Each structure stands twice: as C-alpha cells, then as structure tokens.
Amino acid sequence: MSLSLFQQEDSYQPLAAAMRPQTLDDFAGQDHIISPGKPLYEAVSSGIAHSMILWGPPGTGKTTLARIIASACDAHLESLSAVLSGVKEIREAIERAKQERDMRGRRTILFVDEVHRFNKSQQDAFLPHIEEGTVTFIGATTENPSFELNNALLSRARVYVLKSLTDEALLEILDSALKDENKGLGKLKIVLSKQQKALIARAADGDARRVLNLVEVAQDLFEEDTQGRRILSEDSLAQLLQGNSKRFDKGGDSFYEQISVLHKAVRGSAPDGALYWLCRMLDGGCDPLYIARRVVRMASEDIGNADPRGLQLALNAWDVQQRLGSPEGELAIAQALVYLACAPKSNAVYTAFNQAMAEVKATPAYDVPLHMRNAPTDLMKGLDYGKEYRYAHDEPGAYAAGENYFPEELKDSHYYFPTERGLEDKIREKLEYFRSLDEASEDKRYS
C-alpha cells in the first residue's frame, strides 16, 4: 500500500497537529498577551495558571495555548468540546479532576472548546468547581463572551483576546513546517518561492491551521525537478488557492462586524470603503438579499428625506437581486451603496421616529380629539365628532394654520427637525413657514 506524501509508516497526524507548538517561546503571534513581560506570559512561566476565556477567530492558537499552559504548570489537562459534550461529560471530567487532586495532589486545567455552545445551565455547572479550586477553567470561543457567556462565569475568568495572525506570523509557521525534518516536511525537500509563500499566507486569512492545511492538501500537486526537489507550478498554486474565501462566520461576530462597518462607511460618505466591505461579505458567502435589505435600512436611517431617491434606488437594487440573481443583482446593490454613500445625509426621520415611539410608550393612550374623529352616523355627529374640523384644502395655501393634530395633552410636540442638507433644506424652510403661520394664528386668537 502506498503512503501519502505526508504520512509516516508508524502513525499519521495532520500537519497542523504535528506542528503544534509545545512552549510559549515557540508560539507564533499573539505578542500582545504572551510576549515576555506580559501578565499571562509571566504567570504561565512561573507555573501559575488562572481561569480565563480565550476569545479569537479560528486558527489563532486557543487550543494550543491551553495545552501549553497545562504543560508549563505541570497540571492535569481535561479537554471537553461543547459541540460533543453535555452535563454528563462535565461531571465525569470534574470527578477525574477530584481524583487527580486527592490521589496525586495535582491541579487540573479544564479546557472547554467552543464554550459558547453550552447553554446557561451547562455553563453554571462549572461555577462551584471553579470557586472550590477543583479546576482551573480555560474556555475557548470564537464569539463575543459578553453576549454568549453567563455573567457569573465571566466574573470568575479573565478574558484574553486573540487576534488573527499576521502574514508575517503565518510565514514563520509555514517556514518552520517546511524546515522541520521530525514533525514537518523538511525531509521532502519542498521548495516554495517567496511569492508563493506570500500567496499561501494571504489565502490562510490569519488562520495558522489553514496555512498548514493548504500545504498538506497540495501533496498531489507537487512535482519533482531534476535535483529531487518538490516544486509547485504556478498553475498548481492557482488550483490550490481557487475558491479560497476570507473568514466570514454567518451569524457570528465577523458577520455583524462587517455589516456594521459597511453601514458606517455609507453613513460616513465613503463609497470606496462601502464597496470593499460589500465585496468582503459577498466573497465570504453572505446572502446578497440580506445585504440588499440592510441597504434599504441605510437609505431610510442615514439619508432619509435629504435625498428620497436613495430609498427608491435601494428598493430597485433589492428587486434586481430577486429577479436576476448574481452577478447582475450584486452590481445593482453596489450601485445603490455608492449612491447612498455619496448622497447628502440626514438621520432626522430616524431620530423623529424614535422620539415619537418613545413618547408613545411613555404616555397614556390618549383619545383622538373630538374634532379629528370621523362622523359617518347621526349619533356620532350628535356627539360632536368632527365638529370644527378644518379641511386643509379649503384653507389658504391648503394649510390650516394653528390646527392641532395631537391629543390635547401632547399639543405642540415636535419630533422632526429637518437638516440643512439636500432636499431636507427645502422641507425645513417649508415647515418653518408653516410654524410661523401657526404662531400668527395663536397671536390672533389671544389678541
């Protein structure tokens, strides 16, 4: 039976697992938390561990860091995956931790991967054992702990943020794997050019596991030259990187961060930034219809009546995406985004709506004023429904100066204050004129 390029006769380990660092000094990246002088580095180097949450994207070293900490502190390591485990597995791990403490006098580090997938009761199950010192808890998560973890658990652990690895750190990891003859690929005489390495590192998108996996899955693409070296042609490299997409977790932190910055770019009149984040989201597999729906929101929230055409263009783009799909729909969405980014901005309607809603929620359900009620029956007319209502079209300029359309208790309330930008400047002038008529009407009434 023939062996894979990266397999050995005794046992097989994925390259990413085989190259996993064993000490903090071998760890690539995350200098902001584990370089000499940093609290975590000094604590672990001293053999002291505390409960913590490691929060960061995939492939940034959360699991590796937990293993290094356990080894450096000479602690027993219990590992659980929230995807595969439940309360039963938690109890069994805690029981083994107690045995380690009672029989060997050894501390236990309980590492829980994807801890955010545990529900509230499962997360609560750790609390007494952390407080009693039965375990030192290390949780790993790709999601924001503030939203996904119980406050009680967060209060007992320090949160460390791991960042996506830089291209420099990824190149360091890649070079190490290519040179290492024991755990890596050093014996295979693989030769990659500087440019090829850079392209592979960039394609890994900050993920150490991905950069090693890309080299590993390329095993059938390497060709042997006359000197016995294994090289990768440009066509083979293109084949390896084909279809590679940037990190984008639908529904996760990355998703909401990107749609948020896309919205902020439009609000900030930055069409180039808006196009970049649009393409990032599409490249990551985001549903274009979701983006189209959010573009409609942007048109109402941030452009509003400063340029009402923005809302229509956003709706048109949504319609094109539904009717034609990609790529025509995506181009229409891009057109709408660029228009909105360049349009005059106003959040006056958005602010007015929020203020009106807040007032409605904070005040009683006042009755409609009698003079504003319809009176389709004689009984209603007899009760003075609609009495003294002024039909605006019969008034000078089609405006009933001094008329009140609010419940009497909220008379003279104002929510909408147009800006001086775009069409809203004209709206502002008109409303100011109407209010001057209202004031004149009030003066006549009391003169």
C-alpha positions as a printed NumPy array, in Angstrom:
array([[  0.   ,   0.   ,   0.   ],
       [  1.431,   3.382,  -0.991],
       [  1.747,   6.111,   1.604],
       [  0.589,   9.692,   1.342],
       [  3.302,  12.297,   0.863],
       [  2.971,  13.433,   4.466],
       [  2.303,  10.07 ,   6.141],
       [  4.785,   8.033,   8.093],
       [  4.649,   4.278,   8.462],
       [  4.053,   4.307,  12.231],
       [  1.207,   6.806,  12.618],
       [ -0.395,   9.723,  10.855],
       [ -1.086,  13.161,  12.242],
       [ -2.381,  16.14 ,  10.303],
       [  0.425,  18.588,   9.721],
       [ -1.309,  21.247,  11.816],
       [ -1.442,  18.849,  14.787],
       [  2.131,  17.622,  14.314],
       [  3.484,  21.185,  14.229],
       [  1.558,  22.356,  17.27 ],
       [  3.931,  24.459,  19.459],
       [  4.898,  22.971,  22.82 ],
       [  6.119,  26.107,  24.624],
       [  5.288,  29.797,  24.723],
       [  8.601,  30.598,  23.07 ],
       [  7.611,  28.509,  20.031],
       [  4.194,  30.166,  19.794],
       [  3.785,  32.43 ,  16.759],
       [  1.791,  35.622,  17.083],
       [ -0.299,  36.989,  19.981],
       [  2.645,  39.019,  21.278],
       [  0.18 ,  41.422,  22.879],
       [ -0.63 ,  38.801,  25.542],
       [  2.165,  36.194,  25.61 ],
       [  5.413,  38.027,  25.   ],
       [  7.913,  38.417,  27.881],
       [  6.721,  40.993,  30.37 ],
       [  3.036,  40.481,  29.65 ],
       [  0.946,  39.252,  32.638],
       [ -0.159,  35.976,  31.026],
       [  3.349,  35.111,  29.863],
       [  4.831,  35.806,  33.289],
       [  2.097,  33.876,  35.1  ],
       [  2.486,  30.787,  32.929],
       [  6.285,  30.979,  33.006],
       [  6.036,  30.955,  36.803],
       [  3.838,  27.868,  36.74 ],
       [  0.773,  29.8  ,  37.874],
       [ -2.496,  29.48 ,  35.963],
       [ -5.779,  31.293,  36.49 ],
       [ -9.213,  30.769,  34.971],
       [ -9.562,  32.5  ,  31.626],
       [-11.559,  32.834,  28.426],
       [ -9.594,  32.799,  25.173],
       [-11.604,  34.713,  22.581],
       [-10.492,  34.852,  18.966],
       [-11.044,  33.662,  15.393],
       [-10.345,  30.05 ,  14.34 ],
       [ -6.722,  29.051,  13.961],
       [ -5.269,  31.675,  16.293],
       [ -3.935,  29.177,  18.855],
       [ -6.598,  28.919,  21.563],
       [ -6.35 ,  25.132,  21.988],
       [ -2.573,  25.175,  21.644],
       [ -2.261,  27.889,  24.264],
       [ -4.394,  25.903,  26.715],
       [ -2.159,  22.848,  26.256],
       [  0.989,  24.907,  26.719],
       [ -0.388,  26.414,  29.91 ],
       [ -1.24 ,  22.978,  31.324],
       [  2.23 ,  21.659,  30.472],
       [  4.043,  24.715,  31.847],
       [  2.078,  24.5  ,  35.093],
       [  2.528,  20.714,  35.376],
       [ -1.247,  20.373,  35.579],
       [ -3.517,  17.542,  34.524],
       [ -5.459,  18.575,  31.403],
       [ -9.112,  17.689,  30.872],
       [-10.485,  18.69 ,  27.467],
       [-14.137,  18.984,  26.522],
       [-15.834,  20.152,  23.364],
       [-19.141,  21.934,  23.875],
       [-20.21 ,  20.563,  20.497],
       [-19.907,  16.936,  21.658],
       [-20.301,  17.134,  25.443],
       [-23.103,  17.675,  27.929],
       [-23.624,  17.797,  31.69 ],
       [-22.727,  14.084,  31.967],
       [-19.291,  14.651,  30.421],
       [-18.761,  17.728,  32.602],
       [-19.444,  15.686,  35.737],
       [-17.078,  12.938,  34.634],
       [-14.309,  15.473,  33.957],
       [-14.842,  17.062,  37.37 ],
       [-14.68 ,  13.639,  39.04 ],
       [-11.357,  12.893,  37.351],
       [-10.099,  16.308,  38.486],
       [-11.011,  15.459,  42.079],
       [ -9.142,  12.168,  41.811],
       [ -6.051,  13.955,  40.498],
       [ -6.233,  16.366,  43.427],
       [ -6.929,  13.772,  46.139],
       [ -4.696,  10.94 ,  44.938],
       [ -1.803,  12.789,  43.289],
       [ -2.059,  16.295,  44.692],
       [ -2.127,  17.595,  41.142],
       [ -4.067,  20.538,  39.787],
       [ -6.401,  20.157,  36.806],
       [ -6.933,  22.573,  33.971],
       [-10.341,  22.058,  32.405],
       [-10.272,  23.224,  28.803],
       [-13.644,  23.707,  27.093],
       [-13.563,  24.358,  23.373],
       [-16.449,  26.275,  21.77 ],
       [-17.682,  27.094,  25.279],
       [-20.276,  29.498,  23.884],
       [-22.23 ,  26.491,  22.603],
       [-23.04 ,  25.404,  26.165],
       [-26.398,  26.668,  27.413],
       [-26.886,  28.563,  30.677],
       [-27.376,  25.51 ,  32.885],
       [-24.325,  23.787,  31.393],
       [-22.183,  26.882,  31.959],
       [-23.491,  27.12 ,  35.533],
       [-22.297,  23.579,  36.175],
       [-18.673,  24.801,  36.183],
       [-19.111,  27.543,  38.758],
       [-18.856,  25.679,  42.106],
       [-15.844,  23.683,  40.939],
       [-14.03 ,  26.835,  39.81 ],
       [-14.754,  28.524,  43.139],
       [-13.633,  25.466,  45.137],
       [-10.407,  25.284,  43.165],
       [-11.156,  21.805,  41.847],
       [-10.335,  23.035,  38.354],
       [ -8.714,  25.998,  36.673],
       [-11.089,  26.818,  33.86 ],
       [ -9.97 ,  27.754,  30.344],
       [-12.723,  28.337,  27.806],
       [-12.185,  28.941,  24.089],
       [-14.694,  30.801,  21.966],
       [-14.954,  32.462,  18.587],
       [-17.951,  34.514,  19.741],
       [-18.153,  37.62 ,  21.902],
       [-18.151,  36.409,  25.527],
       [-20.211,  39.426,  26.591],
       [-23.144,  38.065,  24.611],
       [-22.59 ,  34.312,  24.722],
       [-21.335,  33.556,  28.265],
       [-23.045,  33.915,  31.624],
       [-22.005,  36.887,  33.719],
       [-21.328,  34.522,  36.61 ],
       [-18.806,  32.579,  34.533],
       [-17.237,  35.752,  33.14 ],
       [-16.789,  37.142,  36.654],
       [-14.626,  34.139,  37.548],
       [-12.375,  34.251,  34.5  ],
       [-10.188,  36.799,  32.762],
       [-10.85 ,  37.335,  29.066],
       [ -7.884,  37.348,  26.679],
       [ -8.47 ,  38.446,  23.085],
       [ -6.507,  36.544,  20.432],
       [ -6.062,  38.296,  17.106],
       [ -5.938,  36.942,  13.57 ],
       [ -2.344,  36.075,  12.765],
       [ -0.405,  38.466,  10.594],
       [  1.075,  37.325,   7.287],
       [  4.495,  37.525,   8.947],
       [  3.437,  35.103,  11.685],
       [  1.892,  32.762,   9.121],
       [  5.097,  32.802,   7.055],
       [  7.044,  31.935,  10.192],
       [  4.75 ,  28.952,  10.791],
       [  4.988,  27.882,   7.154],
       [  8.791,  28.117,   7.081],
       [  9.026,  26.134,  10.296],
       [  6.933,  23.33 ,   8.82 ],
       [  8.984,  23.264,   5.62 ],
       [ 12.289,  23.027,   7.537],
       [ 11.358,  20.664,  10.377],
       [ 12.558,  17.146,   9.49 ],
       [ 10.99 ,  15.429,  12.5  ],
       [  7.456,  16.807,  12.737],
       [  7.204,  18.738,   9.5  ],
       [  8.103,  18.432,   5.848],
       [ 11.839,  19.017,   5.985],
       [ 12.761,  15.605,   4.556],
       [ 10.595,  16.141,   1.487],
       [ 12.752,  18.95 ,   0.06 ],
       [  9.775,  21.163,  -0.752],
       [ 10.764,  24.45 ,  -2.367],
       [  8.351,  27.36 ,  -2.485],
       [  9.261,  30.775,  -3.796],
       [  8.9  ,  33.857,  -1.644],
       [  5.931,  34.945,  -3.717],
       [  4.26 ,  31.537,  -3.434],
       [  4.645,  31.56 ,   0.325],
       [  3.165,  35.046,   0.483],
       [  0.141,  33.96 ,  -1.57 ],
       [ -0.443,  30.93 ,   0.634],
       [ -0.124,  33.028,   3.798],
       [ -2.545,  35.584,   2.447],
       [ -5.015,  32.872,   1.485],
       [ -4.884,  31.484,   5.035],
       [ -6.533,  34.714,   6.206],
       [ -4.97 ,  34.852,   9.667],
       [ -5.527,  31.15 ,  10.406],
       [ -2.478,  29.055,  11.348],
       [ -4.332,  25.79 ,  10.836],
       [ -5.374,  26.828,   7.354],
       [ -1.868,  27.77 ,   6.214],
       [ -0.605,  24.294,   7.139],
       [ -3.653,  22.566,   5.709],
       [ -3.135,  24.323,   2.379],
       [  0.372,  22.882,   2.102],
       [ -0.814,  19.47 ,   3.214],
       [ -3.652,  19.193,   0.713],
       [ -1.235,  20.222,  -2.047],
       [  0.575,  16.874,  -1.789],
       [ -0.665,  15.677,  -5.187],
       [  0.251,  18.964,  -6.861],
       [  3.991,  18.99 ,  -6.122],
       [  6.318,  17.952,  -8.945],
       [  9.879,  16.671,  -8.583],
       [ 12.57 ,  18.521, -10.509],
       [ 15.901,  17.153, -11.757],
       [ 17.548,  17.877,  -8.395],
       [ 14.99 ,  15.89 ,  -6.445],
       [ 13.256,  18.962,  -5.056],
       [  9.492,  19.172,  -4.887],
       [  8.188,  22.327,  -6.521],
       [  4.765,  23.824,  -7.13 ],
       [  3.958,  25.257, -10.545],
       [  2.021,  28.478, -10.868],
       [ -0.945,  26.595, -12.338],
       [ -0.924,  24.154,  -9.434],
       [ -0.75 ,  27.005,  -6.945],
       [ -3.705,  28.698,  -8.62 ],
       [ -5.593,  25.402,  -8.407],
       [ -4.733,  25.116,  -4.71 ],
       [ -5.988,  28.61 ,  -3.911],
       [ -9.026,  28.515,  -6.196],
       [-12.268,  29.23 ,  -4.388],
       [-10.499,  30.237,  -1.192],
       [-12.658,  32.765,   0.664],
       [-11.983,  35.151,   3.503],
       [-13.115,  34.407,   7.032],
       [-16.817,  35.038,   7.383],
       [-18.92 ,  33.282,  10.029],
       [-22.553,  33.728,   9.069],
       [-24.383,  34.846,  12.174],
       [-21.179,  35.234,  14.184],
       [-19.176,  38.219,  15.338],
       [-17.404,  38.607,  12.   ],
       [-20.756,  38.77 ,  10.231],
       [-22.13 ,  41.578,  12.382],
       [-18.84 ,  43.455,  12.463],
       [-18.697,  43.535,   8.672],
       [-22.296,  44.575,   8.08 ],
       [-21.773,  47.232,  10.755],
       [-18.688,  48.709,   9.107],
       [-20.435,  48.569,   5.712],
       [-23.267,  50.657,   7.174],
       [-20.797,  53.056,   8.81 ],
       [-18.937,  53.524,   5.511],
       [-22.169,  54.577,   3.798],
       [-23.051,  56.884,   6.691],
       [-19.554,  58.348,   6.55 ],
       [-19.794,  59.116,   2.806],
       [-17.023,  56.63 ,   1.946],
       [-18.064,  54.821,  -1.259],
       [-14.73 ,  53.013,  -1.625],
       [-14.917,  51.62 ,   1.894],
       [-18.522,  50.566,   1.325],
       [-17.529,  48.693,  -1.853],
       [-14.67 ,  46.929,  -0.076],
       [-16.865,  45.582,   2.725],
       [-19.609,  44.656,   0.27 ],
       [-17.124,  42.54 ,  -1.652],
       [-15.695,  41.049,   1.551],
       [-19.146,  39.899,   2.601],
       [-20.042,  38.539,  -0.835],
       [-16.685,  36.768,  -1.065],
       [-17.373,  35.175,   2.338],
       [-20.702,  33.77 ,   1.172],
       [-23.146,  36.305,   2.593],
       [-26.624,  36.187,   1.043],
       [-26.875,  39.252,  -1.262],
       [-30.551,  39.592,  -0.345],
       [-29.579,  40.163,   3.282],
       [-27.249,  42.963,   2.203],
       [-29.958,  44.412,  -0.057],
       [-32.359,  44.528,   2.886],
       [-29.775,  46.33 ,   5.015],
       [-29.145,  48.833,   2.182],
       [-32.825,  49.773,   2.353],
       [-32.361,  50.396,   6.063],
       [-29.362,  52.623,   5.358],
       [-31.391,  54.659,   2.872],
       [-34.069,  55.415,   5.461],
       [-31.857,  55.778,   8.504],
       [-28.952,  57.834,   7.179],
       [-30.135,  59.567,   4.002],
       [-33.855,  59.911,   4.607],
       [-35.503,  62.965,   3.117],
       [-32.195,  64.609,   2.299],
       [-32.446,  62.515,  -0.891],
       [-35.596,  60.337,  -1.069],
       [-34.343,  58.854,  -4.336],
       [-31.905,  56.809,  -2.275],
       [-34.695,  54.66 ,  -0.852],
       [-36.125,  54.013,  -4.303],
       [-32.708,  53.054,  -5.668],
       [-32.175,  50.692,  -2.727],
       [-35.542,  49.041,  -3.376],
       [-34.696,  48.759,  -7.067],
       [-31.423,  47.006,  -6.226],
       [-33.246,  44.556,  -3.965],
       [-35.711,  43.884,  -6.775],
       [-32.922,  43.292,  -9.319],
       [-31.239,  40.805,  -6.978],
       [-34.514,  38.909,  -6.533],
       [-35.313,  38.906, -10.252],
       [-31.889,  38.268, -11.803],
       [-29.675,  36.915,  -9.027],
       [-25.902,  37.147,  -9.337],
       [-23.898,  38.848, -10.708],
       [-26.406,  41.403, -12.03 ],
       [-28.071,  41.824,  -8.658],
       [-24.785,  42.311,  -6.848],
       [-23.83 ,  45.082,  -9.269],
       [-27.164,  46.797,  -8.618],
       [-26.535,  46.581,  -4.864],
       [-23.089,  48.103,  -5.404],
       [-24.662,  50.916,  -7.422],
       [-27.15 ,  51.645,  -4.65 ],
       [-24.42 ,  51.604,  -1.982],
       [-22.225,  54.042,  -3.909],
       [-25.179,  56.373,  -4.478],
       [-26.134,  56.321,  -0.81 ],
       [-22.552,  56.914,   0.279],
       [-22.345,  59.984,  -1.968],
       [-25.826,  61.315,  -1.145],
       [-26.498,  64.106,   1.39 ],
       [-27.039,  62.637,   4.847],
       [-29.841,  63.088,   7.337],
       [-30.995,  60.957,  10.252],
       [-33.782,  63.412,  11.1  ],
       [-36.597,  60.996,  10.217],
       [-34.853,  58.155,  12.086],
       [-34.446,  60.349,  15.163],
       [-38.015,  61.666,  14.915],
       [-39.435,  58.162,  14.644],
       [-37.512,  57.005,  17.706],
       [-38.589,  60.028,  19.732],
       [-42.231,  59.61 ,  18.745],
       [-42.142,  55.918,  19.62 ],
       [-40.529,  56.666,  22.975],
       [-43.265,  59.211,  23.746],
       [-45.999,  56.763,  22.778],
       [-44.552,  54.121,  25.096],
       [-44.078,  56.587,  27.967],
       [-47.532,  58.254,  27.894],
       [-51.119,  57.031,  28.273],
       [-53.197,  56.067,  25.239],
       [-54.797,  59.485,  24.867],
       [-58.058,  59.764,  22.946],
       [-58.248,  61.173,  19.447],
       [-59.523,  64.779,  19.735],
       [-63.25 ,  65.018,  19.013],
       [-62.813,  67.424,  16.128],
       [-60.468,  64.955,  14.415],
       [-62.854,  61.997,  14.59 ],
       [-64.885,  60.871,  11.595],
       [-68.651,  61.185,  11.942],
       [-70.307,  58.773,   9.48 ],
       [-73.527,  58.449,  11.594],
       [-76.004,  60.898,  13.096],
       [-75.172,  59.604,  16.566],
       [-71.53 ,  60.486,  16.081],
       [-72.415,  63.898,  14.745],
       [-74.631,  64.422,  17.773],
       [-71.635,  63.688,  19.978],
       [-69.68 ,  66.437,  18.17 ],
       [-67.417,  64.032,  16.292],
       [-65.648,  66.033,  13.572],
       [-67.134,  69.334,  14.744],
       [-64.963,  72.319,  13.84 ],
       [-62.58 ,  70.185,  11.788],
       [-60.884,  72.378,   9.185],
       [-60.464,  70.751,   5.785],
       [-56.93 ,  71.763,   4.732],
       [-57.772,  72.118,   1.036],
       [-60.295,  74.809,   1.873],
       [-57.728,  76.849,   3.77 ],
       [-55.373,  79.464,   2.263],
       [-52.373,  77.7  ,   0.797],
       [-54.037,  74.368,   1.715],
       [-52.767,  74.778,   5.283],
       [-54.976,  75.062,   8.35 ],
       [-52.824,  77.366,  10.442],
       [-52.974,  76.696,  14.174],
       [-54.702,  73.335,  13.806],
       [-53.788,  70.65 ,  16.389],
       [-53.438,  67.036,  15.233],
       [-52.209,  65.702,  18.585],
       [-54.129,  64.609,  21.657],
       [-54.663,  67.791,  23.669],
       [-52.196,  66.566,  26.302],
       [-49.353,  66.496,  23.751],
       [-50.235,  69.643,  21.855],
       [-47.272,  71.427,  20.229],
       [-44.991,  68.367,  20.382],
       [-42.246,  68.269,  17.748],
       [-40.126,  65.303,  16.682],
       [-38.977,  66.01 ,  13.14 ],
       [-36.267,  68.619,  12.712],
       [-35.006,  68.593,   9.092],
       [-31.374,  69.273,   8.392],
       [-29.95 ,  71.875,   6.045],
       [-28.695,  69.207,   3.651],
       [-30.155,  68.162,   0.315],
       [-33.899,  68.249,  -0.232],
       [-34.431,  68.419,   3.515],
       [-33.262,  72.027,   3.484],
       [-36.345,  72.885,   1.398],
       [-38.528,  70.818,   3.745],
       [-37.061,  72.693,   6.713],
       [-37.863,  76.059,   5.134],
       [-41.436,  74.973,   4.438],
       [-42.021,  73.691,   7.964],
       [-40.575,  76.892,   9.418],
       [-43.027,  78.839,   7.266],
       [-45.957,  76.719,   8.456],
       [-44.912,  77.211,  12.065],
       [-44.78 ,  80.95 ,  11.556],
       [-48.392,  80.743,  10.339],
       [-49.282,  78.72 ,  13.434],
       [-47.74 ,  81.374,  15.67 ],
       [-49.584,  84.131,  13.856],
       [-52.814,  82.207,  14.272],
       [-52.173,  81.863,  18.008],
       [-51.478,  85.587,  18.271],
       [-54.812,  86.4  ,  16.568],
       [-56.654,  84.018,  18.873],
       [-55.396,  85.727,  22.008],
       [-55.318,  89.329,  20.77 ]])
